[in-house]
Amino acid sequence: MPDAFYSREGEFWFDKDGDCVSIGPRHAAIIPTDNPGSAVRVFKPGGRGCRPGATSACRAPVCDNTIHITMGIAGEAVKAVRLYEYGGPENLTYEEDAPEPVLSADSVLIEAAATSVNPIDWKIRSGARQKDFPLQLPAILGMDVSGVVRAVGTNIRTFKPGERVLAHAQATYAGRVVVPGAILTHLPEGLDLVDSAALPLVALTGDQLVRMAVRAQSGQTILVSGALGSVGRVAVHSARKLGVTVIAGVRARQLSEARALGVQDAVAIDDDSAIANLGMVDGVADTVGGETAAKLFAKVKNGGNFGYASVLPDGVPQRNPTVTVTRVFARPDASKVREFADDIRDGKFRLPISHRMPLRDAGKAHALAQNGGAGKIVLVCQEAKSSTDRLG
């Protein structure tokens, strides 16, 4: 029996014994599996297969004892969590034979140590954010990755295999991730490789919320809502680095904890009377959204700035046209991710992590995060040994 069959049409049918039953309209060729770049791996009925070197491989439906494998270009099979249709956390499917992402000349292949769960992940998964983040299903979610360089593209000069790296990227719920070299940064010594995956997206969102949306400047006073959340903590840290006076907006039961962030004051944003007694501010960096955001909007001075990273109810900006309203969608910025990683290393900033869960439990992690109050969740892709201090 030949090791494998290859069809120029890219369609294969194997019976349960591995023999080729039929091939598409063009001829088939016998390709030994030890021929790199053209071998086909044969899987048991119900499995999946792909040829090293092409773009994707679809699910292999079974008809009787026959496997139908539609070929694309891929490398080795990798572990990944894929979404085949929008819906609940149960729609996240853990697989151990997903196609390896393709390395381009300007990208870096990372052996992922971890990724993390962000609110945008479950909002995309549910279909609530299809307009802003359309997916081509099946898709791999995730926007953070930490890991070790496995291979580099021909145009990459700043990274080499074996180096520890970090990035705000795409399709990171996987054991291997391809990242453009331009948005990748080295992980400083002294940081835990797994826990560092919690940092990129929240660091960029919080920092850009303060700098680009609120346009905070030294000497001004701004309020950061949700100041004890991951993005809120970053926003507070960024504002303080700019010389801005910060008021932390949190729940009443969190006031004491919030003051420990080094803010000038804290206000209970779940207490209407506390909001009413709040003085006017130069800007608001909102991470909470909804009606709370609408109430805080009224506290921005004429000519001030209101930045938000969640949802602002319709009609709110029209209540005061002199206030500039800006929504933040984090943009990749490798130097800023490295800056925050350095701050953590130097003890200037702390990002608590509440849960570390295996990648295969991504669905459980989404359910936990979506219920609220879960804190920052890291998904561990590989077992990474480390003796350094953790971020949280």
C-alpha positions as CSV (number, residue, x, y, z in Angstrom):
1,M,0.0,0.0,0.0
2,P,1.4,3.5,-0.9
3,D,2.2,5.8,2.0
4,A,-0.2,8.5,0.7
5,F,-2.0,9.9,-2.3
6,Y,-1.9,13.4,-3.7
7,S,-4.4,14.9,-6.1
8,R,-3.8,18.1,-8.0
9,E,-7.4,18.9,-7.3
10,G,-6.5,18.5,-3.6
11,E,-9.3,16.1,-2.8
12,F,-8.7,12.7,-1.2
13,W,-10.8,9.7,-0.3
14,F,-9.3,6.9,1.8
15,D,-11.1,3.8,3.0
16,K,-10.6,2.5,6.5
17,D,-7.5,0.6,5.5
18,G,-5.9,3.7,4.1
19,D,-6.3,2.7,0.4
20,C,-7.3,5.3,-2.1
21,V,-10.9,4.7,-3.1
22,S,-11.3,7.5,-5.7
23,I,-9.7,10.8,-6.7
24,G,-11.3,13.9,-8.2
25,P,-11.4,14.7,-11.9
26,R,-7.6,14.9,-12.3
27,H,-5.1,12.2,-11.9
28,A,-3.6,11.0,-8.6
29,A,0.1,10.6,-7.8
30,I,1.7,8.4,-5.3
31,I,3.8,10.5,-2.9
32,P,5.8,8.9,-0.1
33,T,5.3,10.5,3.3
34,D,9.0,11.1,3.7
35,N,9.0,13.6,0.8
36,P,9.0,17.0,2.6
37,G,6.5,19.6,1.3
38,S,4.3,17.2,-0.6
39,A,3.4,14.3,1.8
40,V,-0.1,13.7,3.0
41,R,-0.7,12.4,6.5
42,V,-3.5,9.8,6.6
43,F,-5.8,10.1,9.6
44,K,-8.3,7.6,11.0
45,P,-11.9,8.0,9.9
46,G,-13.3,11.2,11.2
47,G,-9.9,12.8,11.4
48,R,-8.3,15.6,9.5
49,G,-5.3,15.9,7.2
50,C,-3.2,18.4,5.4
51,R,-0.2,18.7,3.1
52,P,2.7,20.6,4.5
53,G,3.1,23.9,2.7
54,A,-0.6,25.0,1.7
55,T,-3.3,27.6,3.5
56,S,-5.9,25.7,5.4
57,A,-7.5,22.3,6.0
58,C,-11.2,21.9,6.5
59,R,-13.0,19.4,8.7
60,A,-13.1,15.9,7.3
61,P,-16.7,14.6,7.2
62,V,-17.1,10.8,7.2
63,C,-19.3,8.8,4.9
64,D,-19.5,5.2,5.8
65,N,-15.8,4.2,6.2
66,T,-14.5,6.9,3.9
67,I,-12.7,10.1,4.9
68,H,-13.0,13.1,2.6
69,I,-10.1,15.5,3.2
70,T,-10.1,18.9,1.5
71,M,-6.6,20.1,1.2
72,G,-5.2,23.5,1.7
73,I,-1.7,24.7,2.5
74,A,-0.5,24.0,6.1
75,G,2.4,22.7,8.0
76,E,2.4,20.4,11.0
77,A,-0.8,19.9,13.0
78,V,-1.0,22.1,16.1
79,K,-3.3,22.5,19.1
80,A,-5.8,25.3,18.7
81,V,-9.3,26.4,19.8
82,R,-11.5,27.1,16.8
83,L,-14.9,28.6,16.3
84,Y,-17.1,27.1,13.6
85,E,-20.2,29.2,14.3
86,Y,-21.2,32.2,16.4
87,G,-22.8,31.4,19.7
88,G,-22.1,30.4,23.3
89,P,-18.8,29.3,24.9
90,E,-19.7,25.7,24.0
91,N,-19.0,26.6,20.4
92,L,-15.3,26.9,21.1
93,T,-13.8,23.6,19.9
94,Y,-10.4,22.4,21.1
95,E,-8.5,20.5,18.4
96,E,-5.1,18.9,18.4
97,D,-4.8,18.7,14.6
98,A,-5.5,22.2,13.4
99,P,-3.3,23.4,10.5
100,E,-0.1,25.3,11.4
101,P,-0.2,29.0,10.4
102,V,1.9,29.9,7.4
103,L,5.2,31.8,7.9
104,S,5.7,34.7,5.5
105,A,8.9,36.7,4.8
106,D,8.0,39.4,7.3
107,S,6.6,37.3,10.1
108,V,7.7,35.2,13.0
109,L,6.4,31.8,14.0
110,I,6.0,31.5,17.8
111,E,5.7,28.4,19.9
112,A,3.1,29.9,22.2
113,A,3.4,29.6,25.9
114,A,0.1,31.4,26.7
115,T,-2.7,33.7,25.5
116,S,-5.3,35.5,27.5
117,V,-9.1,36.0,27.5
118,N,-10.3,39.6,26.9
119,P,-13.9,40.8,26.9
120,I,-13.7,41.4,23.1
121,D,-13.0,37.7,22.6
122,W,-16.4,36.5,24.0
123,K,-18.1,39.4,22.3
124,I,-16.7,38.4,18.9
125,R,-17.5,34.7,19.7
126,S,-21.1,35.5,20.4
127,G,-21.5,37.4,17.2
128,A,-22.3,40.7,19.0
129,R,-19.3,42.4,17.3
130,Q,-19.5,41.0,13.8
131,K,-19.7,44.5,12.4
132,D,-16.5,45.6,13.9
133,F,-14.7,42.3,13.8
134,P,-16.0,40.1,11.0
135,L,-14.7,36.5,11.0
136,Q,-14.1,34.0,8.2
137,L,-15.3,30.8,9.9
138,P,-13.8,28.5,11.1
139,A,-11.7,31.0,13.0
140,I,-9.2,31.2,15.9
141,L,-9.9,33.9,18.4
142,G,-7.4,35.6,20.7
143,M,-5.4,38.8,20.7
144,D,-2.5,38.2,23.1
145,V,0.5,35.8,22.8
146,S,3.7,35.1,24.7
147,G,6.1,32.4,23.7
148,V,9.4,31.4,22.1
149,V,10.5,32.1,18.5
150,R,10.4,28.9,16.5
151,A,11.2,30.2,13.1
152,V,11.6,33.6,11.3
153,G,10.8,34.9,7.8
154,T,13.5,35.7,5.4
155,N,13.2,39.5,6.0
156,I,13.3,39.3,9.8
157,R,16.6,40.5,11.3
158,T,15.6,41.4,14.9
159,F,14.4,38.1,16.2
160,K,15.9,34.6,16.2
161,P,14.8,31.1,17.2
162,G,14.8,30.5,21.0
163,E,14.1,34.1,22.0
164,R,11.2,35.0,24.3
165,V,8.7,37.3,22.8
166,L,5.3,39.0,23.4
167,A,2.7,40.6,21.1
168,H,-0.8,41.9,20.6
169,A,-1.7,39.8,17.6
170,Q,-4.5,37.7,16.0
171,A,-5.6,34.1,16.1
172,T,-3.7,33.4,19.4
173,Y,-5.8,30.6,20.9
174,A,-3.2,28.1,19.4
175,G,0.0,26.3,20.2
176,R,1.7,28.1,17.4
177,V,1.1,31.7,16.2
178,V,2.5,33.7,13.3
179,V,3.0,37.4,14.1
180,P,4.3,40.2,11.9
181,G,7.8,41.0,13.1
182,A,6.9,44.7,13.2
183,I,4.5,44.3,16.1
184,L,6.5,41.8,18.1
185,T,8.7,42.6,21.1
186,H,11.3,40.8,23.2
187,L,10.1,39.8,26.7
188,P,12.4,41.4,29.3
189,E,14.3,39.1,31.6
190,G,12.7,38.5,35.0
191,L,9.1,38.2,33.7
192,D,7.1,35.0,33.7
193,L,6.6,33.7,30.1
194,V,3.1,32.5,30.7
195,D,1.7,35.3,32.8
196,S,3.1,37.9,30.4
197,A,0.4,36.9,27.9
198,A,-2.1,38.9,30.0
199,L,-0.4,42.2,29.1
200,P,-0.4,43.3,25.4
201,L,-4.1,44.1,24.6
202,V,-4.9,45.6,28.0
203,A,-1.7,47.7,28.0
204,L,-2.4,49.1,24.5
205,T,-6.1,49.7,25.2
206,G,-5.6,51.5,28.5
207,D,-2.7,53.6,27.3
208,Q,-4.3,54.6,24.0
209,L,-7.5,55.4,25.9
210,V,-5.6,58.0,28.0
211,R,-3.2,59.3,25.5
212,M,-5.2,59.3,22.2
213,A,-8.9,59.4,23.3
214,V,-8.8,61.5,26.5
215,R,-5.7,63.4,25.3
216,A,-4.6,63.7,28.9
217,Q,-1.9,66.2,29.7
218,S,0.2,67.1,32.7
219,G,-1.7,69.2,35.2
220,Q,-5.2,68.0,34.1
221,T,-7.6,65.9,36.2
222,I,-9.3,62.9,34.7
223,L,-11.5,60.1,36.0
224,V,-10.8,56.5,35.1
225,S,-13.9,54.3,35.5
226,G,-13.4,50.6,36.2
227,A,-10.0,51.6,37.6
228,L,-9.4,48.2,39.2
229,G,-10.0,46.2,36.0
230,S,-7.1,45.3,33.8
231,V,-7.6,48.1,31.3
232,G,-8.5,50.5,34.1
233,R,-5.2,49.8,35.9
234,V,-3.3,50.5,32.8
235,A,-5.1,53.8,32.2
236,V,-4.4,54.9,35.8
237,H,-0.7,54.0,35.3
238,S,-0.4,55.8,32.0
239,A,-2.1,58.9,33.3
240,R,0.1,59.1,36.3
241,K,3.2,58.7,34.1
242,L,2.0,61.8,32.2
243,G,1.7,63.9,35.4
244,V,-2.1,63.8,35.3
245,T,-4.2,63.8,38.5
246,V,-6.4,60.7,38.6
247,I,-9.7,60.0,40.2
248,A,-10.5,56.2,40.3
249,G,-14.1,55.3,39.5
250,V,-15.0,52.0,41.2
251,R,-17.8,50.2,43.1
252,A,-18.4,51.5,46.7
253,R,-16.9,48.3,48.2
254,Q,-13.7,48.9,46.2
255,L,-12.9,52.4,47.3
256,S,-10.1,51.5,49.7
257,E,-8.5,49.1,47.3
258,A,-8.7,51.8,44.5
259,R,-6.9,54.4,46.6
260,A,-3.9,52.0,46.8
261,L,-3.4,52.6,43.1
262,G,-1.8,56.0,44.0
263,V,-4.7,58.1,42.7
264,Q,-5.7,61.4,44.2
265,D,-9.2,60.1,45.1
266,A,-11.7,57.4,44.4
267,V,-15.5,57.7,43.8
268,A,-18.2,55.1,44.0
269,I,-19.7,55.1,40.4
270,D,-22.4,52.7,41.6
271,D,-23.7,55.5,43.8
272,D,-25.7,58.2,42.0
273,S,-25.2,60.7,44.9
274,A,-21.4,60.2,44.8
275,I,-21.4,60.9,41.1
276,A,-23.6,64.0,41.6
277,N,-21.2,65.3,44.2
278,L,-18.2,64.8,41.9
279,G,-16.6,67.9,40.6
280,M,-16.1,68.6,36.9
281,V,-13.0,66.9,35.2
282,D,-11.0,67.5,32.1
283,G,-11.7,64.1,30.8
284,V,-13.1,60.6,31.4
285,A,-11.4,57.4,30.5
286,D,-14.3,54.9,30.6
287,T,-13.9,51.2,30.7
288,V,-17.4,50.4,32.1
289,G,-19.8,51.6,29.5
290,G,-23.6,51.7,29.6
291,E,-25.6,54.0,31.8
292,T,-22.7,54.6,34.1
293,A,-20.7,56.0,31.2
294,A,-23.7,58.3,30.4
295,K,-23.7,59.6,33.9
296,L,-20.0,60.3,33.9
297,F,-20.2,62.1,30.6
298,A,-22.1,64.9,32.3
299,K,-19.0,65.5,34.5
300,V,-16.7,66.4,31.6
301,K,-15.9,70.1,31.4
302,N,-16.9,72.0,28.2
303,G,-14.2,71.4,25.6
304,G,-13.0,68.3,27.4
305,N,-12.6,64.7,26.2
306,F,-14.5,61.5,26.8
307,G,-12.8,58.3,25.8
308,Y,-14.4,54.9,26.0
309,A,-13.4,51.3,25.3
310,S,-16.8,49.7,25.9
311,V,-20.3,50.9,24.8
312,L,-21.7,54.4,25.0
313,P,-25.5,54.7,24.8
314,D,-27.0,56.4,21.7
315,G,-27.5,60.1,22.0
316,V,-25.0,60.7,24.8
317,P,-22.5,62.7,22.8
318,Q,-25.3,65.1,21.7
319,R,-25.9,66.1,25.3
320,N,-22.7,68.3,25.2
321,P,-21.4,68.8,21.6
322,T,-18.3,70.7,23.1
323,V,-17.0,67.4,24.5
324,T,-14.9,65.3,22.1
325,V,-16.0,61.7,22.2
326,T,-13.6,59.0,21.0
327,R,-13.8,55.2,21.1
328,V,-10.7,53.2,21.3
329,F,-9.8,50.1,19.3
330,A,-6.3,49.1,20.4
331,R,-3.6,49.4,17.7
332,P,-0.5,47.2,17.8
333,D,2.5,49.0,19.2
334,A,5.5,46.8,20.1
335,S,7.4,49.6,21.8
336,K,4.5,50.4,24.1
337,V,4.0,46.7,25.0
338,R,7.7,46.5,25.9
339,E,7.4,49.7,28.0
340,F,4.7,48.2,30.1
341,A,6.6,44.9,30.4
342,D,9.6,46.9,31.6
343,D,7.5,48.7,34.1
344,I,6.3,45.4,35.5
345,R,9.8,44.1,35.7
346,D,10.9,47.2,37.5
347,G,8.0,47.0,40.0
348,K,6.3,50.2,38.8
349,F,3.2,48.4,37.6
350,R,1.2,45.4,38.6
351,L,-1.3,43.4,36.6
352,P,-3.2,40.8,38.8
353,I,-4.1,37.5,37.2
354,S,-7.0,35.6,38.8
355,H,-7.0,32.4,36.8
356,R,-4.6,30.3,34.8
357,M,-6.4,27.6,32.7
358,P,-5.3,25.2,30.0
359,L,-6.0,26.1,26.4
360,R,-8.4,23.2,26.1
361,D,-10.6,24.9,28.7
362,A,-11.1,28.1,26.6
363,G,-14.9,27.5,26.6
364,K,-15.0,27.4,30.4
365,A,-12.8,30.5,30.6
366,H,-15.2,32.4,28.3
367,A,-18.2,31.4,30.4
368,L,-16.3,32.5,33.5
369,A,-15.3,35.8,32.0
370,Q,-18.7,36.5,30.5
371,N,-20.4,36.1,33.9
372,G,-18.3,39.1,35.2
373,G,-16.0,39.6,38.1
374,A,-13.6,36.8,37.1
375,G,-10.6,39.0,36.8
376,K,-7.8,38.4,34.2
377,I,-7.7,34.9,32.8
378,V,-4.6,33.4,31.1
379,L,-4.9,30.3,28.9
380,V,-1.8,28.2,29.1
381,C,-0.8,26.7,25.7
382,Q,2.4,25.0,26.7
383,E,3.8,24.0,30.1
384,A,6.5,26.6,30.6
385,K,8.8,26.3,33.6
386,S,9.8,29.6,35.2
387,S,11.3,30.6,38.5
388,T,10.6,34.3,38.1
389,D,8.0,36.4,39.8
390,R,4.5,36.4,38.3
391,L,2.7,39.5,37.1
392,G,-0.1,39.1,39.6
